[in-house]
Amino acid sequence: MKKCCRFILNDKEIEFTLSPGRSVLDLLRKDFGLYGTKEGCREGECGACTVILGRIPHVAYRPMPSCLMSVGQLNNTHLVTIEGLQGERPNRLQQAFIDQGATQCGFCTPGFIVSLTGYLLGGRTVTLQDAVDALDGNLCRCTGYGSIRRAVAATIEPLLGKEPSLRQLIELDLIPAYFADIPQRLENLRANKSLSNSPDLTFEPFDGNRLLIAGGTDLYVQQADALNQSEPWFLIPESEPIRVKKGMIEIPATATMEQLRQDPHLIDQFPGWRDKLRVIASHILRNRATLGGNLVNASPIADCAVLLLALDAQIQLVSSKGARRKFPLRQFFLGYKALDLNRDERVESLLLTKRDDAWLWNYAKVSKRQRLDIASCNSVAIFKVHNGAFASVGLALGGVAPIPFTAHRTMAWIKNKPVSMETFLGAMNVLQKEISPIDDVRGSADYKRQLACALMADHYLHCFSNVCSYNDFVKAGVL
């Protein structure tokens, strides 16, 4: 059934009857003729179709791939394409690309411009490293990236160390003046109750008989044609904050990977949290992909699943009747692509114990590319040391079993043993007996066994460089 949706597209208010499962990319190109949003890979990996989505409250803007977005999630939002950034002449960022020779064929250029603009609209302190990282989901095959980096550096120079407001970005000629009125226009749009069948934030009761879409970053890759004709239920990525309640960090299932990466509670507890999680997907995908979706996809190498298992997370499910179940996340994975999740249930939240101090930890991933790639194997380790011995250990690996794997036997073996090379090497022997990798397209079982040891060595080298060295593991035959 088609439904009515109202949103702001660039500077124009749109009221549109649509199939809610249709992709935003198709809507822009085929219905509105906005061809600056390019159709590239349709998998969220090239960045050519990047748009910016702003949502109230506070109009939080995020750049994301339109090929993986449902039009049914556009209600009461501000959708910005490259055309919405264009004035009578090139703006500051566009002129920097011209001056630095950062565009040739031009196919990829709109995506770069939109991605960086979306980063600047994100309300975070601007740094050159973060600005460059914001383009890690955008590919160029003509120019080379040196000129693009120079264009970025020249553009953001007056904003370094600041959290730019809409007014500052307008004054610097980075966004058009109409952006200043968008917050009030969106409030007015939301206050209009005439669209009674509008598909927006509240989708209770969830009956389990229709497809549930949050980020859609995997669903639209696998089932794009079917989704274009579907009538799914929607959850809105990043629609709820991460909260601390009664000593627990409560992470909603709709939290995006970037929201998780930027959470101050987790940054305080785990040194290097933001930097380590940069290797998960890309900036535009992390703005879209949700924790709940990553878990329900049930991949044995799911990055967030491995992370949350090592953190000893609990998962909370909610049924269509409002009944809730809470249990350890490690019990959620029953077998390959098999979950303890009833048809009328969905993931509501994840719960982590808030620790009082910083813990030693490490995240390590082996893949063909550093960014935006599926892991052959990945692993997270968390350590608490007291009086020179392991007081507490969390260890999870992906790619070594049919499910995201918690290494219970290895964790139990390490606990209370001294922090030493002997303990490290002994734990690797225990782990080899505990894992069960198989041959597949990402590597042989023997290769994954070697990777498991290499990942363990990486954990120890990162957390205990005063106790062990790279050469120690080479001499032991691990590396």
Secondary structure, 3 states (H helix, E strand, C coil): CCEEEEEEECCEEEEEEECCCCEHHHHHHHHCCCCCCCCCCCCCCCCCCEEEEEECCCCEEEEEEHHHCEHHHCCCEEEECHHHHCCCCCCHHHHHHHHCCCCCCCCCHHHHHHHHHHHHCCCCCCCHHHHHHCCCCCCCCCCCHHHHHHHHHHHHHHHCCCCCCHHHHHHCCCCCHHHHHHHHHHHHHHHCCCCCCCCCCCCCCCCCCCCEECCCCCHHHHHHHHHHCCCCEECCCCCCCCEEECCEEEEECCCEHHHHHCCHHHHHHCCCHHHHHHHCCCHHHHCCCEHHHHHHCCCCCCHHHHHHHHCCCEEEEEECCCCEEEEEHHHCEEECCEECCCCCEEEEEEEEECCCCCCEEEEEEECCCCCCCCCCEEEEEEEEEECCEEEEEEEEEECCCCCCEECHHHHHHHCCCECCHHHHHHHHHHHHHHCCCCCECCECHHHHHHHHHHHHHHHHHHHCCCCCCHHHHHHCCCC
